[in-house]
Amino acid sequence: MSSCLDKVMGNLGLDDMIVAVSTPIGEGGIGIVRLSGKGSLKLADKIFLSKDGKKPSRFKTYTVHYGHIIDNSKGRGVVDEVILTVMRAPRSYTKEDIIEINCHSGIAPLKKILDLCLFNGARLAEPGEFTKRAFLNGRIDVLQAEAVLDIIKAKTELSLRSALNNLEGLFSKKIDEIRENLIEIYAHMEASIDFSEEELRGLRKDNIFKRLNSVKNEIEKLISSSNHGKILRQGIKTVICGSPNVGKSSLMNAILKESRSIVTHIPGTTRDTIEEIVNIKGISVALVDTAGITDTDHLVEKEGIRRSHIYLENADLILLVLDWSRRLNKDDLDIIKRIKDNRKEVIVVINKRDLRKALDIKRIRRFFPKSPFAHISSLKMTGIDKLENEIKDIVWKGKTPGPGFIGVSNERQLDILRRSALDINEAIKAHKSRLPMDCISAYVRASIESLGEITGHTITEKALDKIFSEFCIGK
């Protein structure tokens, strides 16, 4: 472990005992209060009474015990009927002694048990502190810690599989391979400063920089796949837009397969945006039904249309809905112009195909020559599966990540890879400019240090705090 990380560990101090509620607060079947750190077993001795009368400090690791949480202060007695689990160091999530108390879920029992733990010497855990301790104690690296958060936030099977791959260390292994290769190149560079090429058989400068180019290409491949990682982690925001009464809300309901939006034949029924998360072909899609965009003096409708424009500005994908049974009108043309000016990805959805044709399709294709068209009937539920396939194709651009996908999942990782690639590129440029080797190797050393930030070989306390601030308390 690097001296940088040792310093971080020293500053944080891992001798204290932490506690947190690890399940959502509210009514439910089970709630969990988790303890970690030195003294956890002795604290459990004070508040847990097992059915057989034994103390938790005498329980074997990985054992589960039935009993009651007891409040001995002022003779208050039984707090709740619980199941207590013991996980002894180092074979636990944090590599510390862990006690997990499974009680009845509800504000009163969870708060009372948490208060008892705090009263008996534990402190409230910070967000993500259990996972932070797992990292600081060497059980996982930073990439794996971030994968824990990705698993919690996963909304599709594909995003879950990708996060699990990272948790298993597949991405970490790839980064370590690149970093070790760079370290070896750096060592050769440093050696070439002190020895002639004749003395360093097989380590000619041309060979060194050929390997450096190869490493740069590996990093750039990871950078190019970052969009896939972002989609898996965050999903995409897809806005359904169009003029009034073209069937936007009907399309929303058809994709969701439920009546989420109010549908009537009256134009302007939807006056506010409605947003739902839906899994479309393995992609988490934040689907937004917007108010029909038109000229109006109605105060409420104007506010709904204003919000529709904001959503269009921030959309990743736009579903432009047009009515097969009517000609393009001024509202349609205004919307088309706005969408083209935004330069967003667009799928043109031709709705109401069950009615008589009046729409000039050739004219619309002139507006969107490169965009896919989907012909549907929201009322008859036809063409929806084809539309979903079009969404999948336009998102993945024909390259759907497989179950073995590994790669960048957040901006922190992407920023570090870009910095690392930039330093390598500067080293190559310096070589072509015939600069001294010690100047060139400085760029390579900077690239190595940057890659170390991804997995945590080189990390600051401030960077750690930022990473784990996204976690909930209790994880």
C-alpha positions, 0 to 999 in steps of 0.5 A, a space after each residue: 500500500 502506498 505511503 500516500 494511502 497510509 497517510 490517509 488511513 492515519 488521518 482517518 483513524 480506524 479504531 473507533 466503532 461506527 453504527 448506522 441503520 442499513 435499511 430504509 426507514 419506514 414500516 416493513 418486515 425487517 430493519 437492520 442496524 449495523 455495527 463495525 469496529 473494535 468493541 462491537 462484540 462487547 457493545 453487543 454483550 451489553 444490549 443483547 440477551 440471547 435465548 441460551 444466555 450466551 454473550 455475543 463475544 463468545 459466539 463463533 463467526 458467521 453465526 446467527 442468534 435469536 434473542 432480545 435487545 435490552 435497555 438496562 438503563 432505568 429498568 426499561 427492559 425489552 426493546 425488540 425481538 431480534 436476530 443478531 449476526 456475528 462476523 469477526 475480523 478479518 473475514 467481514 465486509 469491513 475486515 473488522 468485527 461486525 454485528 448486524 441486528 435484524 429487528 422489526 422495521 419501523 421508526 421506533 425500534 430502529 431509532 431505539 436500537 441505534 440510540 442504545 448503540 450510540 449511548 454505549 460508545 459507538 458513533 454514527 457512521 458517515 455516508 459510505 463509511 462501511 465501504 470506505 473501511 473495506 477499502 482502507 482495510 484492503 478488502 476492495 479498491 476504489 473501483 470496486 467501492 464505486 461498483 457497490 454504489 452502481 449495484 445499489 443504483 442499477 435499474 436494469 439487468 445489464 447495468 447490474 451485470 456491468 456493476 458486478 463485473 467491476 465489483 469482481 475486480 475485472 475493470 481493476 485488473 485491466 487498469 492494473 495491467 495498463 499501469 504495470 506496463 507503464 511502470 515497466 516502460 518508465 523503468 526502461 526510460 530511466 535506465 536509458 538515461 544512465 546507460 547507452 543503447 548498446 548496454 541495454 540490449 533490446 531496449 531501443 528508444 523506438 521499441 519503448 515508444 512503440 509500447 507507449 503508443 500501444 498503452 495509449 491506444 488501450 486507454 483510448 479504448 476505455 475512454 471511447 467506451 465511457 458513453 456505454 458505461 454512463 448509459 448503464 449507470 445513469 440511463 437516458 432521458 427521453 422526451 416525448 414531444 409534439 403538438 396537441 392531440 397527436 397521441 403523446 400521452 397515449 404513447 407514454 401509456 403504451 410504452 409503460 403498459 399502464 395508464 399513467 398519463 390522462 388521455 382524452 380527445 381534447 387538445 391540451 389535456 397534458 398541461 405539465 410534464 410527467 416522468 417515469 422510469 422504464 426498462 426498454 430493452 435493457 436500458 433505463 429510460 427516464 421517459 417524459 411526457 410533455 405538454 403539447 407545444 402550441 401558441 396559447 394565452 392560457 397561463 397554465 398551458 404556457 407554463 407547461 409549454 415552457 417546461 416542455 422546452 426545458 426538457 427538450 434542451 436537456 434530453 438525450 433522445 427525442 421522440 417526435 410524435 406526428 399524426 398520420 391522419 392529419 397534415 403538418 400544421 404550424 405547431 408541427 413545423 415550429 416544433 420540428 425547427 426547434 428540434 433541428 436547432 437543438 441537434 438532438 438524437 431524434 426518432 420520428 414516431 408516426 402515430 394513429 396508423 389505424 386511421 386514414 393517411 393525410 401526412 406527407 411522409 416524404 416531406 418529413 424525411 427531408 427534415 430528418 434524413 438520418 433519423 429512424 421512423 417508427 410507425 405505430 398505433 398507440 390505441 391498437 398497441 401496434 409498432 411499440 416493440 419496433 419503436 423500442 428496438 429503434 430506441 435500443 439501436 440509436 442508444 447503443 449505435 448498433 454495439 450493445 454491450 454484452 454481459 462481460 462489459 467492463 469500463 468507465 462508470 462515472 466522470 471521476 474515472 473518465 477524467 483520470 483516464 483522459 489526463 493519463 492519455 494526455 500525459 502519454 500523448 505529451 511524452 510521445 510528442 516530446 520524443 518526436 521533438 527530440 527532448 531529453 529522456 528525463 523530460 519525457 519520462 516525467 510525463 509517463 510518471 504523471 500518467 502512472 500516478 493518474 492511473 493510480 487514482 482510479 484504483 486508489 494506489 494514489 489517493 487523497 483524503 479529499 478525493 475519498 470523501 468526494 467518492 463516498 459522499 454519494 453513498 447512503 449512511 449504512 453502506 
